[in-house]
Amino acid sequence: MYANSRNFMIIVVNICWGLVGIVNFNIEDGKVL
């Protein structure tokens, strides 16, 4: 159970960082335009 919950948290963190990257990319793209 501990290993599964730990892997789940890692996946959630990766998804959050992915969303942050998308937002930052959109902001940079907006600055260029």
C-alpha positions as CSV (number, residue, x, y, z in Angstrom):
1,M,0.0,0.0,0.0
2,Y,2.8,2.5,0.9
3,A,4.6,1.9,-2.4
4,N,1.4,2.4,-4.4
5,S,0.5,5.6,-2.5
6,R,4.0,6.9,-3.1
7,N,3.9,6.1,-6.8
8,F,0.4,7.9,-6.9
9,M,1.9,11.0,-5.3
10,I,4.8,11.0,-7.8
11,I,2.3,10.8,-10.7
12,V,0.2,13.7,-9.2
13,V,3.3,15.8,-8.8
14,N,4.4,15.1,-12.4
15,I,0.9,16.1,-13.7
16,C,1.0,19.3,-11.6
17,W,4.5,20.2,-13.0
18,G,3.2,19.4,-16.5
19,L,0.3,21.8,-16.1
20,V,2.7,24.5,-14.7
21,G,4.9,24.0,-17.8
22,I,1.9,24.4,-20.1
23,V,0.8,27.6,-18.3
24,N,4.4,29.0,-18.5
25,F,4.7,28.2,-22.2
26,N,1.4,29.9,-22.9
27,I,2.5,33.0,-21.0
28,E,5.8,33.1,-22.9
29,D,3.9,32.6,-26.2
30,G,1.7,35.5,-25.2
31,K,4.7,37.8,-24.6
32,V,6.1,37.0,-28.0
33,L,2.8,37.9,-29.6
